[in-house]
Amino acid sequence: MRLSRYFLPTLKETPREAEIVSHRLMLRAGMIRQEAAGIYSWLPLGKRVLDKICAIIREEQNRAGAIEVLMPTLQPADLWKESGRYDAYGEEMLRIADRHDRQMLYGPTNEEMITAIFRSSIRSYKDLPLNLYHIQWKMRDEVRPRFGTMRSREFLMKDAYSFDLDKEASRRAYYRMFVAYLRTFHRMGLTSVPMQADSGPIGGDLSHEFIILADTGESEVFCDKAMLDLPIPGEDTDFTGDLADLVAPFTVPYAATEEMHDQAAFEAAVPEERRVSARGIEVGHIFYFGTKYSEPMGAVVAGPDGKDVPVEMGSYGIGPTRLVPAIIEASHDEDGIIWPAAVAPFDVGIINMRPGDADCDAACATLEARLQAIGLDVLYDDTDARGGAKFAQMDLIGLPKQVIVGPKGLAQGEVELKDRRTGERSMLSLDDAIEALTA
């Protein structure tokens, strides 16, 4: 992609309304634009990161056996009245009447709708287990949206829903998603800590939040320091079996959000030198809630004995639009964002120090073509901006690698390769630079 033909409205000044680092950097890097309180447009650079995050989520959901669907953003209120949540959910629900005066709502979550889909199609225990997921926009009318897309009113969510015959099978589904979440966040360069959590309006008696430790976190969290160094299950994980043993190391040590925290239990379970009390950002939340929705909504299957039983359910959420600022909070410096390679909007930035110079133009074109040919995403700064401005913008948007091409280096047959995270620089031949970038 040539920067001269790209839409990248970066800002030199920090917007006054931005309270935390990620919000400031997302606005300055031209990733988002606020349209109303808590409602944002995602501009090209931000959309590329969002797509990379959603791709990782999809891969891990599919690996764990979940099947993708797509449900609408607007839902009929009747479904929520069936479950008993329409009046109980509160003012965060955006209620709407259509032109025929039918009551609708902009979905804050999809337990009711997915239960209705299930009950219309599944009749026998032989069709279980089943896990359906989608990645869709949600709306929760926050009284005070803040921190950019960290706590916005409209947001993108991956929500999955499991259906099983009994509690034992449903807990196995819960553990599958637990492991899938560990892998998902690890692939994004994040250390997530699963913590006992309050189920809130979703319901149920088993719930974990996946927390990223950050000074700008919304709530206080407590855990054993050992939780930060546990090995993550690998690609060879067998999701068809019982993953209780894999999950145990992440659930046995003390780890709890402030709503579930017990100071006496914390002090009894964790030696003082290993106690962590910090702020945290929630990036995922999973729930087992049994028959909370299936029983009132009549989602039943015929069991092995022929008798109808309500299915056991769980739900599993990840917020991609929340993950973007969470990653930035965990990975930035005074110059801008430092993207983990897996979610970077572009893999490599090429900086042409003298556009119009035949040798510089030819070297940059060669780099661009050869890197793209091997599957790397390349942003080529071919603009007439000054060198300092080009360097500052490339650091701001945080691409993992930069290649700087100038006439002095080319006279020696070399280009400069910079690592954004470490700041390390090296002078290499064009071929060696390409080899280093593809290693």
C-alpha positions as CSV (number, residue, x, y, z in Angstrom):
1,M,0.0,0.0,0.0
2,R,1.4,3.4,-1.0
3,L,1.0,6.0,1.7
4,S,0.3,8.7,-0.9
5,R,-2.9,6.8,-1.8
6,Y,-3.9,5.7,1.7
7,F,-6.2,7.3,4.1
8,L,-4.2,7.9,7.3
9,P,-5.4,11.1,9.1
10,T,-2.7,11.2,11.9
11,L,-2.7,14.0,14.4
12,K,0.3,15.9,15.8
13,E,-1.5,17.1,18.9
14,T,-3.1,15.0,21.6
15,P,-6.9,15.4,21.6
16,R,-8.1,16.9,24.9
17,E,-11.0,14.4,25.3
18,A,-8.6,11.4,25.5
19,E,-8.0,10.3,29.1
20,I,-5.8,7.3,28.7
21,V,-2.8,6.3,26.5
22,S,-4.6,4.0,24.2
23,H,-7.4,6.5,23.4
24,R,-4.8,9.2,22.7
25,L,-2.7,7.0,20.5
26,M,-5.7,5.6,18.6
27,L,-6.9,9.1,17.7
28,R,-3.4,10.4,16.9
29,A,-2.6,7.3,14.7
30,G,-5.8,7.9,12.7
31,M,-7.4,4.6,13.8
32,I,-10.8,5.8,14.9
33,R,-13.0,8.9,14.8
34,Q,-15.7,9.7,17.4
35,E,-19.2,10.2,15.9
36,A,-21.1,10.5,19.2
37,A,-20.4,9.8,22.9
38,G,-19.2,6.2,23.0
39,I,-19.7,5.6,19.2
40,Y,-16.8,5.5,16.8
41,S,-16.0,5.0,13.2
42,W,-13.1,2.6,12.5
43,L,-10.8,4.2,10.0
44,P,-8.6,2.1,7.6
45,L,-5.6,1.5,10.0
46,G,-7.8,0.6,12.9
47,K,-10.0,-1.6,10.8
48,R,-6.9,-3.6,9.7
49,V,-6.0,-4.3,13.3
50,L,-9.6,-5.2,14.2
51,D,-9.6,-7.6,11.3
52,K,-6.4,-9.3,12.4
53,I,-7.8,-9.7,15.9
54,C,-11.1,-11.2,14.6
55,A,-9.1,-13.6,12.4
56,I,-7.2,-15.0,15.4
57,I,-10.5,-15.3,17.4
58,R,-12.1,-17.2,14.5
59,E,-9.2,-19.6,14.2
60,E,-9.3,-20.4,17.9
61,Q,-13.1,-20.7,18.1
62,N,-13.1,-23.0,15.0
63,R,-10.2,-25.1,16.5
64,A,-12.2,-25.6,19.7
65,G,-15.2,-26.9,17.7
66,A,-17.4,-23.8,17.7
67,I,-19.4,-23.1,14.5
68,E,-19.9,-19.5,13.2
69,V,-23.3,-18.0,12.5
70,L,-24.4,-14.3,12.2
71,M,-27.4,-13.0,14.2
72,P,-29.0,-9.5,13.7
73,T,-28.2,-6.5,15.8
74,L,-31.9,-5.8,16.3
75,Q,-33.9,-8.3,18.4
76,P,-37.6,-8.6,19.1
77,A,-38.4,-7.7,22.7
78,D,-40.7,-10.8,23.0
79,L,-37.7,-13.1,23.2
80,W,-36.4,-11.2,26.2
81,K,-39.8,-11.2,27.8
82,E,-39.8,-15.0,27.5
83,S,-36.6,-15.2,29.5
84,G,-37.7,-12.6,32.0
85,R,-34.8,-10.3,31.3
86,Y,-36.5,-7.5,29.3
87,D,-37.5,-5.5,32.4
88,A,-34.6,-6.7,34.6
89,Y,-31.7,-5.7,32.2
90,G,-31.9,-2.1,33.0
91,E,-31.3,1.2,31.3
92,E,-28.2,0.0,29.4
93,M,-30.7,-1.7,26.9
94,L,-31.6,0.5,24.0
95,R,-35.3,-0.1,23.4
96,I,-36.8,0.7,20.0
97,A,-40.3,0.7,18.5
98,D,-40.5,0.0,14.7
99,R,-43.0,1.7,12.4
100,H,-45.7,-1.0,13.3
101,D,-45.1,-0.1,17.0
102,R,-43.5,-3.5,17.6
103,Q,-41.1,-3.5,20.5
104,M,-37.5,-4.1,19.5
105,L,-34.1,-3.6,21.1
106,Y,-30.5,-3.2,19.9
107,G,-29.0,-6.4,21.3
108,P,-26.6,-6.0,24.2
109,T,-26.0,-9.8,24.1
110,N,-27.6,-12.8,22.4
111,E,-28.6,-15.5,24.9
112,E,-32.3,-15.2,24.1
113,M,-31.9,-15.2,20.3
114,I,-29.5,-18.1,20.2
115,T,-31.8,-20.1,22.5
116,A,-34.7,-19.5,20.1
117,I,-32.6,-20.6,17.1
118,F,-31.6,-23.8,19.0
119,R,-35.1,-24.7,20.1
120,S,-36.4,-24.3,16.5
121,S,-33.9,-26.9,15.1
122,I,-32.6,-29.3,17.7
123,R,-34.8,-32.0,19.2
124,S,-32.5,-34.9,20.3
125,Y,-29.5,-35.3,22.6
126,K,-27.8,-37.0,19.6
127,D,-27.3,-33.5,18.1
128,L,-25.3,-32.4,21.1
129,P,-22.8,-31.0,22.0
130,L,-23.2,-27.8,20.0
131,N,-21.4,-24.5,20.2
132,L,-22.5,-21.6,18.0
133,Y,-20.7,-18.2,17.8
134,H,-20.8,-15.0,15.9
135,I,-18.8,-11.7,15.7
136,Q,-21.4,-8.9,15.7
137,W,-22.0,-5.3,16.9
138,K,-23.6,-4.8,20.3
139,M,-25.1,-1.8,22.1
140,R,-25.1,-1.1,25.8
141,D,-26.2,2.5,26.6
142,E,-23.5,3.2,29.1
143,V,-24.3,6.2,31.4
144,R,-20.7,7.4,31.1
145,P,-18.9,6.0,28.1
146,R,-15.1,6.7,28.4
147,F,-11.6,5.6,27.4
148,G,-12.4,5.5,23.7
149,T,-13.3,2.0,22.5
150,M,-12.3,0.6,25.9
151,R,-15.8,1.5,27.3
152,S,-17.9,2.5,24.4
153,R,-21.7,2.2,23.8
154,E,-21.5,0.4,20.5
155,F,-18.9,-2.3,20.3
156,L,-17.9,-5.5,18.5
157,M,-18.2,-8.8,20.3
158,K,-17.5,-12.4,19.7
159,D,-20.1,-14.3,21.6
160,A,-20.3,-18.1,21.7
161,Y,-23.1,-20.2,23.2
162,S,-22.8,-23.9,24.2
163,F,-25.6,-26.4,24.4
164,D,-25.2,-29.7,26.3
165,L,-27.3,-32.5,27.7
166,D,-26.1,-32.4,31.3
167,K,-23.9,-30.4,33.7
168,E,-20.8,-32.6,33.3
169,A,-20.9,-32.1,29.5
170,S,-21.6,-28.4,29.8
171,R,-18.6,-27.9,32.1
172,R,-16.4,-29.7,29.5
173,A,-17.6,-27.1,27.0
174,Y,-16.7,-24.4,29.5
175,Y,-13.2,-25.7,29.8
176,R,-12.8,-25.9,26.0
177,M,-13.6,-22.2,25.7
178,F,-11.4,-21.5,28.7
179,V,-8.4,-23.0,26.9
180,A,-9.4,-21.4,23.6
181,Y,-9.3,-18.0,25.3
182,L,-5.9,-18.6,26.8
183,R,-4.6,-19.4,23.3
184,T,-6.4,-16.5,21.7
185,F,-4.9,-13.8,24.0
186,H,-1.4,-15.4,24.0
187,R,-1.4,-15.3,20.2
188,M,-2.0,-11.5,20.4
189,G,1.0,-11.0,22.6
190,L,-1.0,-10.6,25.8
191,T,-0.7,-12.2,29.2
192,S,-4.2,-12.8,30.3
193,V,-5.1,-13.9,33.8
194,P,-8.4,-15.9,34.3
195,M,-10.1,-14.6,37.4
196,Q,-13.2,-15.7,39.3
197,A,-15.8,-13.1,38.5
198,D,-19.4,-12.0,39.1
199,S,-21.9,-13.2,36.5
200,G,-23.9,-10.0,36.5
201,P,-27.1,-9.9,34.4
202,I,-25.9,-12.9,32.3
203,G,-26.6,-15.2,35.2
204,G,-25.1,-18.5,36.4
205,D,-22.8,-19.7,39.2
206,L,-19.5,-20.2,37.3
207,S,-17.8,-17.3,35.6
208,H,-14.3,-16.2,34.8
209,E,-13.0,-12.9,33.4
210,F,-9.8,-12.8,31.4
211,I,-7.8,-9.8,32.7
212,I,-4.9,-7.9,31.3
213,L,-3.0,-6.1,34.0
214,A,-2.7,-2.4,33.2
215,D,-2.5,0.8,35.3
216,T,-5.6,2.2,33.4
217,G,-7.7,-0.9,34.2
218,E,-11.3,-0.3,35.3
219,S,-11.2,-2.3,38.5
220,E,-8.8,-3.7,41.1
221,V,-7.8,-7.4,40.7
222,F,-5.9,-9.8,43.0
223,C,-3.9,-12.8,42.0
224,D,-0.9,-15.1,42.7
225,K,2.2,-13.8,40.7
226,A,2.7,-17.4,39.5
227,M,-0.4,-16.9,37.3
228,L,1.7,-14.6,35.1
229,D,4.2,-17.3,34.0
230,L,2.0,-20.4,33.4
231,P,2.7,-22.1,30.1
232,I,-0.2,-21.7,27.5
233,P,-1.6,-24.9,25.9
234,G,-0.1,-25.5,22.5
235,E,-1.5,-26.1,19.0
236,D,-1.6,-29.8,19.6
237,T,-4.3,-29.4,22.2
238,D,-7.0,-32.1,21.8
239,F,-10.3,-30.2,22.2
240,T,-12.3,-33.4,21.9
241,G,-11.3,-34.6,25.3
242,D,-11.8,-33.4,28.9
243,L,-9.5,-30.3,29.4
244,A,-10.0,-30.1,33.2
245,D,-6.4,-31.0,33.9
246,L,-5.2,-28.2,31.4
247,V,-7.5,-25.7,33.1
248,A,-6.6,-26.6,36.7
249,P,-3.3,-24.7,36.9
250,F,-5.2,-21.5,35.9
251,T,-8.0,-22.0,38.4
252,V,-6.4,-23.4,41.5
253,P,-4.1,-20.3,42.3
254,Y,-5.9,-17.4,43.8
255,A,-7.2,-14.9,41.2
256,A,-10.3,-12.8,41.6
257,T,-11.8,-9.5,40.6
258,E,-12.7,-7.0,43.3
259,E,-16.4,-8.1,43.3
260,M,-15.3,-11.7,44.2
261,H,-12.2,-10.8,46.3
262,D,-11.8,-12.2,49.8
263,Q,-8.8,-10.6,51.5
264,A,-8.5,-13.2,54.2
265,A,-8.6,-16.0,51.7
266,F,-6.1,-14.2,49.5
267,E,-3.6,-13.9,52.4
268,A,-4.1,-17.5,53.4
269,A,-3.6,-18.8,49.9
270,V,-0.8,-16.7,48.6
271,P,2.6,-16.0,50.2
272,E,3.1,-12.2,50.7
273,E,6.0,-12.0,48.2
274,R,3.7,-13.5,45.5
275,R,0.6,-11.4,46.1
276,V,-0.3,-9.1,43.2
277,S,-2.9,-6.3,43.7
278,A,-3.3,-4.3,40.5
279,R,-5.6,-2.7,38.0
280,G,-7.0,-4.8,35.2
281,I,-8.7,-4.6,31.8
282,E,-11.3,-7.3,31.1
283,V,-10.8,-8.6,27.5
284,G,-13.0,-11.8,27.8
285,H,-15.7,-13.2,30.0
286,I,-17.1,-16.8,30.1
287,F,-20.2,-18.1,31.9
288,Y,-21.8,-21.4,32.7
289,F,-25.4,-20.7,33.6
290,G,-27.2,-24.1,33.2
291,T,-30.9,-23.9,32.3
292,K,-31.4,-20.2,33.1
293,Y,-32.6,-19.5,29.5
294,S,-33.4,-23.0,28.2
295,E,-36.0,-23.7,30.9
296,P,-38.2,-20.6,30.6
297,M,-37.8,-20.6,26.8
298,G,-38.6,-24.3,26.2
299,A,-35.2,-25.3,24.7
300,V,-35.4,-29.0,25.4
301,V,-34.1,-32.2,23.9
302,A,-35.2,-35.8,24.2
303,G,-32.6,-37.6,26.4
304,P,-31.5,-41.2,26.0
305,D,-34.6,-42.3,28.0
306,G,-36.9,-40.4,25.6
307,K,-37.8,-37.8,28.2
308,D,-37.5,-34.1,27.4
309,V,-34.9,-32.1,29.4
310,P,-33.8,-28.5,29.2
311,V,-30.3,-28.1,27.8
312,E,-27.4,-26.9,29.9
313,M,-25.9,-23.7,28.4
314,G,-22.9,-21.4,28.7
315,S,-21.9,-18.2,27.0
316,Y,-18.4,-16.9,26.1
317,G,-17.6,-13.3,25.1
318,I,-14.5,-11.5,23.7
319,G,-14.6,-7.8,22.8
320,P,-12.4,-7.2,19.7
321,T,-13.0,-3.4,19.9
322,R,-11.9,-3.5,23.5
323,L,-8.8,-5.7,22.7
324,V,-7.3,-3.0,20.4
325,P,-6.9,-0.4,23.2
326,A,-5.9,-3.2,25.7
327,I,-3.0,-4.3,23.4
328,I,-1.9,-0.6,23.1
329,E,-2.0,-0.1,26.9
330,A,0.2,-3.2,27.2
331,S,2.5,-2.3,24.3
332,H,3.6,1.3,23.7
333,D,6.3,3.9,24.4
334,E,6.6,7.7,24.4
335,D,6.8,7.7,20.6
336,G,3.6,5.7,19.9
337,I,2.2,2.2,19.5
338,I,4.3,-1.0,19.4
339,W,2.1,-3.6,17.7
340,P,2.7,-7.3,18.4
341,A,3.4,-8.8,15.0
342,A,0.3,-11.0,14.9
343,V,-2.1,-8.0,15.0
344,A,0.0,-5.2,13.4
345,P,-1.9,-3.3,10.6
346,F,1.1,-3.7,8.4
347,D,4.1,-6.0,8.9
348,V,6.7,-3.6,7.4
349,G,6.9,0.1,6.8
350,I,9.2,1.3,3.9
351,I,10.4,4.9,4.2
352,N,11.7,6.5,1.0
353,M,14.0,9.3,2.1
354,R,14.1,10.9,-1.3
355,P,11.1,10.2,-3.6
356,G,11.9,11.1,-7.2
357,D,15.5,9.8,-6.9
358,A,15.8,7.0,-9.4
359,D,17.8,4.7,-7.2
360,C,15.7,5.3,-4.1
361,D,12.5,4.7,-6.0
362,A,13.8,1.6,-7.7
363,A,15.0,0.1,-4.4
364,C,11.7,0.8,-2.6
365,A,9.7,-0.6,-5.5
366,T,11.8,-3.8,-5.4
367,L,11.4,-4.1,-1.6
368,E,7.6,-3.5,-1.8
369,A,7.1,-6.1,-4.6
370,R,9.3,-8.8,-3.1
371,L,7.9,-8.5,0.4
372,Q,4.3,-8.5,-0.9
373,A,5.1,-11.5,-3.0
374,I,5.9,-13.6,0.1
375,G,2.7,-12.5,1.9
376,L,3.8,-9.6,4.0
377,D,1.6,-6.5,4.4
378,V,3.6,-3.4,3.4
379,L,3.0,0.3,3.9
380,Y,5.3,2.3,1.6
381,D,5.8,5.9,2.6
382,D,6.4,7.5,-0.8
383,T,5.3,11.0,0.2
384,D,7.3,14.2,0.0
385,A,7.1,14.8,3.8
386,R,10.4,15.6,5.7
387,G,12.4,12.7,7.0
388,G,11.7,13.6,10.7
389,A,8.0,13.6,10.1
390,K,8.2,10.3,8.3
391,F,10.1,8.7,11.2
392,A,7.7,10.1,13.8
393,Q,4.6,8.9,11.9
394,M,6.0,5.4,11.4
395,D,6.9,5.1,15.1
396,L,3.4,6.5,16.0
397,I,1.5,3.8,14.1
398,G,3.8,1.2,15.5
399,L,4.6,-1.2,12.6
400,P,7.0,-4.0,13.9
401,K,9.7,-3.4,11.2
402,Q,10.8,-0.3,9.3
403,V,13.1,-0.2,6.2
404,I,14.7,3.2,5.6
405,V,16.0,3.8,2.1
406,G,18.2,6.8,1.4
407,P,20.7,7.8,-1.3
408,K,23.7,7.7,1.2
409,G,23.0,4.1,2.2
410,L,22.3,3.0,-1.4
411,A,25.6,4.4,-2.5
412,Q,27.1,1.8,-0.2
413,G,24.7,-0.9,-1.4
414,E,22.7,-0.8,1.9
415,V,19.4,0.0,3.5
416,E,18.6,0.5,7.2
417,L,16.5,-2.0,9.0
418,K,14.8,-0.9,12.3
419,D,13.0,-3.0,14.9
420,R,10.2,-0.9,16.4
421,R,10.1,-2.7,19.7
422,T,13.8,-2.8,20.6
423,G,14.9,0.2,18.6
424,E,17.8,-1.9,17.1
425,R,19.1,-0.7,13.8
426,S,21.3,-2.4,11.2
427,M,22.6,-1.6,7.8
428,L,22.1,-4.5,5.3
429,S,22.1,-5.2,1.6
430,L,18.7,-5.2,0.0
431,D,18.7,-9.0,-0.3
432,D,19.8,-9.4,3.3
433,A,17.1,-7.0,4.5
434,I,14.5,-9.0,2.7
435,E,15.8,-12.2,4.1
436,A,15.8,-10.8,7.7
437,L,12.2,-9.6,7.3
438,T,11.1,-13.1,6.1
439,A,13.0,-15.1,8.7
